[in-house]
Amino acid sequence: MAMNYNAKDEVDGGPPCAPGGTAKTRRPDNTAFKQQRLPAWQPILTAGTVLPIFFIIGLIFIPIGIGIFVTSNNIREIENPSKECEPYRRNEDKPIAPCGAIANSMFNDTLELFLIGNDSYPMPIALKKKGIAWWTDKNVKFRNPPGGDNNLEERFKGTTKPVNWLKPVYMLDSDQDNNGFINEDFIVWMRTAALPTFRKLYRLIERKSDLHPTLPAGRYYLNITYNYPVHYFDGRKRMILSTISWMGGKNPFLGIAYIAVGSISFLLGVVLLVINHKYRNSSNTADITI
């Protein structure tokens, strides 16, 4: 059977029908939906409409986020038994205080600095051991067990010291404000570093007056009581004497980051300025030529 095909018939809606018959067409119905005549709204984004939206969202979300964050931090959870302290959770059938591998590996070398003057007797340099931890860690995050008396040993009764410690946690310092879990050496060590090579603040040397240097020129003697072995894991220890500024210790990364971002921004600005100047001149020339 043969069939004739005519493209014009398809465009016009098919071959003409017989007189008196119903015309067949593929044209969509004449409705607003099928003819795409529905009303539409398209926002016009301008600085005057977009910037207030960003500020409003910020003013709404920031207080809500702060409230949620503070509320979440005030929630206290106690897990028994806890797996975070393994394998240093118990020793001698007693719970270890403080527990965990980080606390067990706390740095416990003793460093003493002496100035060798004209006489043979060395003069010790006062090394301040308080003020080296963050205020929030000292006063908020780390707390000793509650108790009415000042006997810290009684509060830690029933616990034992970490395996690698020389003395229990309640004998870290004779000053009760720097003993136990609020000992600043312990707090500094428990704030773990992100990389295997790191620095920890050990002591502070206070400057007595602006007229005299913190450490006068001369010969110094460093006495180290070696309690922290590192040879079995191929580690190294160094003591660094450093000055500080308004931004803290030496950290060139922040300065390099600002210089890089500023240089890239300045370079992009120059490139866009040249492009804009070039094409604007070309457009003006074309207009004059025409």
Contacts in CASP RR format, 6 or more apart in sequence:
PFRMAT RR
TARGET T0000
AUTHOR 0000-0000-0000
METHOD contacts of the structure
MODEL  1
MAMNYNAKDEVDGGPPCAPGGTAKTRRPDNTAFKQQRLPAWQPILTAGTV
LPIFFIIGLIFIPIGIGIFVTSNNIREIENPSKECEPYRRNEDKPIAPCG
AIANSMFNDTLELFLIGNDSYPMPIALKKKGIAWWTDKNVKFRNPPGGDN
NLEERFKGTTKPVNWLKPVYMLDSDQDNNGFINEDFIVWMRTAALPTFRK
LYRLIERKSDLHPTLPAGRYYLNITYNYPVHYFDGRKRMILSTISWMGGK
NPFLGIAYIAVGSISFLLGVVLLVINHKYRNSSNTADITI
6 15 0 8 1.000
9 15 0 8 1.000
10 26 0 8 1.000
13 24 0 8 1.000
13 25 0 8 1.000
13 26 0 8 1.000
13 27 0 8 1.000
14 24 0 8 1.000
14 25 0 8 1.000
14 26 0 8 1.000
16 23 0 8 1.000
17 23 0 8 1.000
17 24 0 8 1.000
28 34 0 8 1.000
28 35 0 8 1.000
29 35 0 8 1.000
32 38 0 8 1.000
43 49 0 8 1.000
81 89 0 8 1.000
82 89 0 8 1.000
84 100 0 8 1.000
85 96 0 8 1.000
85 99 0 8 1.000
85 100 0 8 1.000
86 100 0 8 1.000
87 101 0 8 1.000
88 96 0 8 1.000
88 99 0 8 1.000
88 100 0 8 1.000
88 101 0 8 1.000
88 103 0 8 1.000
88 104 0 8 1.000
88 162 0 8 1.000
88 163 0 8 1.000
89 95 0 8 1.000
89 96 0 8 1.000
89 99 0 8 1.000
89 100 0 8 1.000
90 96 0 8 1.000
91 160 0 8 1.000
91 162 0 8 1.000
91 163 0 8 1.000
92 160 0 8 1.000
94 158 0 8 1.000
94 159 0 8 1.000
94 160 0 8 1.000
95 158 0 8 1.000
95 159 0 8 1.000
95 160 0 8 1.000
96 104 0 8 1.000
96 159 0 8 1.000
96 160 0 8 1.000
96 161 0 8 1.000
96 162 0 8 1.000
96 163 0 8 1.000
97 156 0 8 1.000
97 159 0 8 1.000
97 160 0 8 1.000
97 161 0 8 1.000
97 168 0 8 1.000
97 169 0 8 1.000
98 162 0 8 1.000
98 169 0 8 1.000
98 181 0 8 1.000
98 186 0 8 1.000
98 190 0 8 1.000
99 162 0 8 1.000
100 162 0 8 1.000
102 189 0 8 1.000
102 190 0 8 1.000
102 192 0 8 1.000
103 162 0 8 1.000
103 186 0 8 1.000
103 189 0 8 1.000
103 190 0 8 1.000
104 162 0 8 1.000
104 163 0 8 1.000
104 164 0 8 1.000
104 165 0 8 1.000
105 164 0 8 1.000
106 162 0 8 1.000
106 164 0 8 1.000
106 165 0 8 1.000
106 185 0 8 1.000
106 186 0 8 1.000
106 189 0 8 1.000
107 185 0 8 1.000
107 189 0 8 1.000
107 200 0 8 1.000
107 228 0 8 1.000
108 165 0 8 1.000
108 166 0 8 1.000
108 227 0 8 1.000
108 228 0 8 1.000
109 224 0 8 1.000
109 225 0 8 1.000
109 226 0 8 1.000
109 227 0 8 1.000
109 228 0 8 1.000
109 237 0 8 1.000
110 224 0 8 1.000
110 225 0 8 1.000
110 227 0 8 1.000
111 127 0 8 1.000
111 202 0 8 1.000
111 203 0 8 1.000
111 222 0 8 1.000
111 223 0 8 1.000
111 224 0 8 1.000
111 225 0 8 1.000
111 239 0 8 1.000
112 124 0 8 1.000
112 127 0 8 1.000
112 222 0 8 1.000
112 223 0 8 1.000
112 224 0 8 1.000
112 225 0 8 1.000
113 124 0 8 1.000
113 125 0 8 1.000
113 127 0 8 1.000
113 220 0 8 1.000
113 221 0 8 1.000
113 222 0 8 1.000
113 223 0 8 1.000
114 122 0 8 1.000
114 123 0 8 1.000
114 124 0 8 1.000
114 125 0 8 1.000
114 220 0 8 1.000
114 221 0 8 1.000
114 222 0 8 1.000
114 223 0 8 1.000
115 122 0 8 1.000
115 123 0 8 1.000
115 124 0 8 1.000
115 125 0 8 1.000
115 215 0 8 1.000
115 216 0 8 1.000
115 218 0 8 1.000
115 219 0 8 1.000
115 220 0 8 1.000
115 221 0 8 1.000
116 122 0 8 1.000
116 123 0 8 1.000
116 218 0 8 1.000
116 219 0 8 1.000
116 220 0 8 1.000
116 221 0 8 1.000
117 123 0 8 1.000
117 218 0 8 1.000
117 219 0 8 1.000
122 221 0 8 1.000
125 205 0 8 1.000
125 215 0 8 1.000
125 220 0 8 1.000
126 205 0 8 1.000
126 206 0 8 1.000
127 202 0 8 1.000
127 203 0 8 1.000
127 204 0 8 1.000
127 205 0 8 1.000
128 203 0 8 1.000
128 204 0 8 1.000
128 205 0 8 1.000
128 206 0 8 1.000
129 173 0 8 1.000
129 178 0 8 1.000
129 184 0 8 1.000
129 185 0 8 1.000
129 203 0 8 1.000
129 204 0 8 1.000
130 175 0 8 1.000
130 177 0 8 1.000
130 178 0 8 1.000
130 184 0 8 1.000
131 138 0 8 1.000
131 184 0 8 1.000
131 204 0 8 1.000
132 184 0 8 1.000
132 185 0 8 1.000
132 188 0 8 1.000
132 201 0 8 1.000
132 202 0 8 1.000
132 203 0 8 1.000
132 204 0 8 1.000
133 184 0 8 1.000
133 187 0 8 1.000
133 188 0 8 1.000
134 187 0 8 1.000
134 191 0 8 1.000
137 187 0 8 1.000
137 191 0 8 1.000
138 182 0 8 1.000
138 184 0 8 1.000
138 187 0 8 1.000
141 187 0 8 1.000
142 181 0 8 1.000
142 182 0 8 1.000
142 186 0 8 1.000
142 187 0 8 1.000
142 190 0 8 1.000
143 181 0 8 1.000
143 182 0 8 1.000
144 152 0 8 1.000
144 155 0 8 1.000
144 179 0 8 1.000
144 180 0 8 1.000
144 181 0 8 1.000
144 182 0 8 1.000
145 155 0 8 1.000
145 156 0 8 1.000
145 181 0 8 1.000
146 155 0 8 1.000
147 155 0 8 1.000
150 176 0 8 1.000
152 170 0 8 1.000
152 176 0 8 1.000
152 179 0 8 1.000
152 180 0 8 1.000
153 168 0 8 1.000
153 170 0 8 1.000
153 171 0 8 1.000
155 170 0 8 1.000
156 168 0 8 1.000
156 169 0 8 1.000
156 170 0 8 1.000
156 180 0 8 1.000
159 168 0 8 1.000
160 168 0 8 1.000
161 167 0 8 1.000
161 168 0 8 1.000
161 169 0 8 1.000
166 227 0 8 1.000
169 180 0 8 1.000
169 181 0 8 1.000
169 183 0 8 1.000
169 186 0 8 1.000
170 179 0 8 1.000
170 180 0 8 1.000
171 179 0 8 1.000
172 178 0 8 1.000
172 179 0 8 1.000
172 180 0 8 1.000
172 183 0 8 1.000
172 185 0 8 1.000
172 186 0 8 1.000
173 179 0 8 1.000
173 180 0 8 1.000
173 183 0 8 1.000
178 184 0 8 1.000
180 186 0 8 1.000
185 202 0 8 1.000
188 200 0 8 1.000
188 201 0 8 1.000
189 200 0 8 1.000
193 200 0 8 1.000
199 240 0 8 1.000
202 239 0 8 1.000
205 214 0 8 1.000
205 215 0 8 1.000
206 214 0 8 1.000
207 213 0 8 1.000
207 214 0 8 1.000
214 243 0 8 1.000
215 241 0 8 1.000
222 239 0 8 1.000
224 239 0 8 1.000
228 237 0 8 1.000
230 236 0 8 1.000
230 237 0 8 1.000
242 249 0 8 1.000
242 250 0 8 1.000
243 249 0 8 1.000
247 254 0 8 1.000
END
